[in-house]
Amino acid sequence: MIKAWNRNEIVQLWNEGEAPSRIVERLNLTISVRQVQRIGQAAGNRKLRHSGRIDKEFGSGFKAIVIQMMLARGDDRYLCALCGARSDKPMTVHHTKYDGATLADLVFACMACQKKFENKGLA
């Protein structure tokens, strides 16, 4: 027996921000998660679906998100965290370690500090 499903229910949950896998589970659908995504993208309200997403709040791209998170924790984008030099242009993001690095291991640094031998390929 083929289970019938209501497209409007799928679209409503999609617009509420429900994950496609949760929609399949909640409505007990026999269609795939990918098919729910297609229905939501075609018939759903894009403005409702994307409101509150982290990339919309902080700017597009992963780097922009990381920079905004660093600024939120109090880092100064115009001050080198390694030597203390100040600049009119924003500093670049620099790793203080690579293996097992987290957001806490990222700092804003000037190009002079980044090019120093001891700061290249940190382990």
C-alpha positions in Angstrom: 0.0 0.0 0.0 1.3 3.5 -0.9 0.9 6.1 1.8 -0.4 9.4 0.5 1.2 12.5 1.9 0.0 16.1 2.0 2.4 18.6 0.3 0.9 21.5 2.3 2.0 19.8 5.6 5.5 19.4 4.3 5.7 23.0 3.2 4.3 24.3 6.5 6.9 22.4 8.5 9.6 23.4 6.1 8.6 27.1 6.6 8.8 26.7 10.3 12.4 25.6 10.0 12.0 21.9 10.6 14.8 19.7 9.3 13.9 17.5 6.4 14.7 14.4 8.3 12.5 15.4 11.1 9.7 16.2 8.7 9.9 12.6 7.3 9.9 11.2 10.8 7.1 13.5 12.1 4.7 12.9 9.2 5.7 9.2 8.9 6.5 9.7 5.2 7.5 7.0 2.7 9.4 9.5 0.6 13.1 10.3 1.0 14.6 13.2 2.9 16.0 14.5 -0.5 12.5 14.6 -1.9 11.3 16.6 1.1 14.1 19.1 0.5 13.0 19.4 -3.2 9.4 20.1 -2.2 10.5 22.6 0.5 12.8 24.4 -1.9 10.3 24.5 -4.7 7.1 25.5 -2.7 8.4 26.9 0.6 9.0 30.5 1.5 12.7 31.1 1.3 12.6 34.2 3.5 11.0 32.2 6.3 13.3 29.2 5.9 16.5 31.2 6.0 15.8 33.7 8.8 18.0 33.2 11.8 20.7 31.2 10.0 24.2 31.9 11.2 25.5 32.9 7.8 22.6 35.4 7.4 23.4 37.0 10.8 27.2 37.2 10.4 27.7 37.5 6.6 28.2 34.9 4.0 31.1 32.5 4.0 32.8 30.5 6.7 35.6 33.1 7.2 33.1 35.9 7.8 31.4 33.8 10.5 34.7 33.0 12.2 35.7 36.7 12.2 32.4 37.7 13.7 32.7 35.1 16.4 36.2 36.3 17.2 34.9 39.9 17.4 32.1 38.7 19.7 34.6 37.3 22.1 36.4 40.7 22.3 39.3 40.4 19.8 40.3 43.6 18.1 40.6 43.2 14.3 43.0 46.2 14.0 45.5 45.0 16.7 48.0 42.2 16.2 47.6 39.7 19.1 51.2 38.5 18.7 53.2 41.8 18.6 50.7 44.4 19.6 51.1 46.5 16.4 48.1 48.6 15.4 46.9 49.1 11.8 44.3 51.0 9.9 43.6 47.9 7.9 42.1 44.8 9.4 44.6 42.0 10.5 44.2 38.5 9.1 43.2 35.4 11.0 46.1 33.3 12.2 46.4 29.9 13.9 48.4 29.6 17.1 48.3 25.9 16.7 46.9 23.4 14.0 46.5 20.0 15.7 43.2 20.0 17.6 42.7 23.7 17.0 39.5 25.4 18.1 38.2 28.9 17.8 40.3 29.8 20.9 43.4 29.1 18.9 42.7 31.7 16.3 44.0 35.3 16.6 44.2 38.4 14.5 47.9 38.9 13.4 49.8 41.2 11.2 51.6 39.9 8.1 55.1 40.4 9.7 54.2 38.1 12.6 52.6 35.5 10.3 55.7 35.4 8.1 58.1 34.8 11.1 59.7 31.4 10.9 58.5 30.3 14.4 54.9 31.0 13.3 54.9 28.9 10.1 53.5 25.4 10.3 52.8 25.5 14.0 52.1 22.0 15.5 
